[in-house]
Amino acid sequence: MAALVEKQGRAQDSSLLADFKVGVDNVIFSVDTSQNRLLALLVMRQDEPFLGQWSLPGTLVRRGESLEDAAYRILAEKIKVKNLYLEQLYTFGGPGRDPRESPNSYGVRYLSVSYFALVRFEEADLIGSGLRGIAWYPLEKVPQLAFDHNQILEYGYRRLRNKLEYSPVAFEVLPEVFTLSDLYQLYSTVLGENFSDYSNFRTRLLKLGFLCDTGVKVSRGAGRPASLYRFNAEAFARVKDKPLVFI
């Protein structure tokens, strides 16, 4: 009798378990320093729910595919780019985040494991550019998105701002050699023009000692030639716990 009660209890417990489907959604940021814009890549949904509405690029995870592989697959299907930064962001799984969840769906739930990526606008070529259904949107002009994607986008933007303070994420997307002006423009595009003046930014970063002067100068416009620098990862490891800039 006790065994029967235990078996019935297990059956009842299992009926309360949700059947999870796991998706990956990418927040893909591009930095357009020429126009001082931070953009996000959006795609138009081709299926219900939210048919015809803008959303973040996403996919359901395939059998035998890791979450990271799914995130890279999304990137490979949407953009061609040489230098990028990719990091897992957060898992969004609140009940009701997907309208396909209902009592009639036998407990099906949809999880979104989100990633954020950073690229430079001038290096990122859209696959299918010129066609409808894929576009870069300035952050301040992003429309109402499908699902909870506005929330995911906002979360990704906060993470990106924080990462610039304490990590070398900027150097993942810059060329191997760059000017301090290149670096400053990237920071000011993401953080806003008032985050720091150029002189203080330059002084602080050079003092930290992880930028190596290559001895090569480059002329751009009518000003003085600018020095080219290279990021030194080993030197950065010694100061990685210090904030790079003050916001």
N, C-alpha and C positions, 0 to 999 in steps of 0.2 A: 504493500500500500504506500509506504514511504517513498519507494522508488518511483511509483506512478506519479505521486505528487511532485517529486523532483523533476521528472521528465516533463510534466505539464508546465511547471514553472519555467523550465528552460525554453519550451516552445513559446510561451507567452513573452518571455524576455526577448527572444530573437525576433518576434513580430514587431517589437518596438524599435528595432535597429534600422537606421536609414541605409539606403543603397546609394552610395556616393559615386558620382561621376566627377572626375578631376579634370579641370581645364587649366590652361596657362594663358595669362593675359600679359602683354608687354606694354609698358609705358616707355615709348621710344622718344627721347628728347634729342633735338638737334640745336646746336648753338650757331646762330647766324650773326657773327661778330660784325659783319659789314653793315648790317642794319640794326644792330643791337637788339636782336630778337631771340627769345627762347621759344622753340616750336615743339609741338607734339604731333606724332603721326597718328592719324585717324583713318579708319576704313569704314565703308558703308556696308551694313549687314545685308546679305543676300538671301537670308532665310528668316522665318519666324523663330522666336519672337523678336520684336523690334525690327521687322523687315523695313529696309530703306532708311534706317536711322544710323547715325555715326556712332562708332564704338572704338575701343582700343583693339589693336590686332590681337587675335587670340585663337586658340585651338583646343580641342580635347586631346588628352594625352593618349598616344597609341600604345598598343600592346608591345611590351619589351622596350619602351622608350622612357628614358629618364626625364625628369622635369626640366633639367637644364638643356637636354637635347631638344625638347619640345620648344623651349624658348629660342634656341639658336635656329631651329627650323622656321619659326615665325619670322625671324630677322632675315634669313636667307630667301624667304618667299616674298619679302616686301622691299628690301633695300640691298644695294651693293655698296659696300664700304670697306675700307682697309683697316682703319683704326676705330675701335669702339670699346666701351666699357659696359659690362653686363653684371648685374647682381640681383640675387633673389630679394624681393621686397617684403612681402607679407602674404598671409593666406586669408582670404575673405570667404567666409562660409556661414554667414548669418542666415537663419531660416527666412525664406521668402525673398532672397536676393534675386532669384530667377523665377519668372512667372510659370515656368514649366513644373515647378514644385507645387503639388497639390495633394489632397487626400486621395484623389483618384489615380495618382501616379505611383501607387504602391511604395510610398516612402522614398522616392527618388529625390536626392539632394544634389546640388551643383556647387562644388568648391572651385574657387579661383585662386591658384597659386600665382602671384604676380611677380614679375621681374621689371627692373627698370634698366634702360640702356641709354648711353650718351654717345652721340656722334657729332661731328662737325658738319654743318649744313652744306658747305662747299664740296665735301667729300662724299656725301651720301646721295646716290642716284636711286630714285624710286623705280622699282620694277613695275612696269605698267604705267609709267608716267605719261600724262596726257589723256589717260582714260578716266572715266568716272569711277568714283568709289574708293580713291585713296588720295590723301592730301596732307600736307603739313599745315597745322593751325597754330598761330600765335596763342600763347596760353590765355591771354585776356580775351580771346575771341572764340574759345572752345564752346560749342553749343551744348545743350542737354544731351548726354550720351545714354546709350543703352545700359541696362542693368544698373550696377552701382559703379560704373566706370568713372564718373566724375570724382567720386570718393577715392578710387584707386589712383587716379591721376594726381589729385591733391596730395595724397600720401606720398607718392613718388617724388613730387616736387619738393616737399619738405625733406625727404631723405637726401635728395640731390644737394640741396643747400647745405645740409649738415655735413655731408661727405666732403664737400669742398673745404670745409674748415679743418678737417683733421686727417684727410687721406690724400693720396696722390692721384685721385680720379682724373684730374685735369690732364695729367701727363699721359694718360692712356689714350687720349684722343688727339693730342697735339702731335706734330711731326717730331722726329727724333731730335732735331735741333730747332730752336725757336727763339724769338726775341722776348724780352720781358713785356713789351707792349702786347705781343700776341697773348701771353698768359694773362695780363691784366684785362684785356678785352674779353676773354672768356669768363673770367670771374665777374666782371661788371655786368656782362650780359645775363648771367644767371642770378646774381645777388642784387643787382641794381647799381646804378652809377654812384650812389652815395655810400657804398659799403666801405670805401677807403679811398683816400687820394693816392695818386700814382706814386708820389715820392715816398710816402710811408710804406706802401705796398712793396716797392722795390727794396727799400732799406731793410725791411723785416725779412723778406725772403732770402736776400743775399746773406744776411747775418746768420740765418739758420744753417747755411752751409751745404745744402744738397743740390744746388745749381752750379754746374761747372761751366766756366767761360771757355768756349772752344778756341778763342783767339781769332775767330773769323768775324768780320763785320759785313753787314748788308745795308745797302742804301735803298730807302723807300721814300720817295717824294723829295722835298726840298730840305728836309732836316738833316741833322748829323747822322752818319752811319751808325746803326745799332748793332750791339754785340749779339752773337748767337750763343745760346746756352744749351746744355744737355742735362737732363735729369739724372741724378746719381742715386739709385735705389738703396745702395748700402749706406750712404750718408743719411738718407731719409730715415732709415730704420732706427737710427740713434736719436732722432728727435720726433718720432711718430706720435708720441703722447702729448706733444705741445700743439696748441692751436696755431694754424698757419696764418690766419687773419682774424681780426676782430670785427664783428658785424655790429 
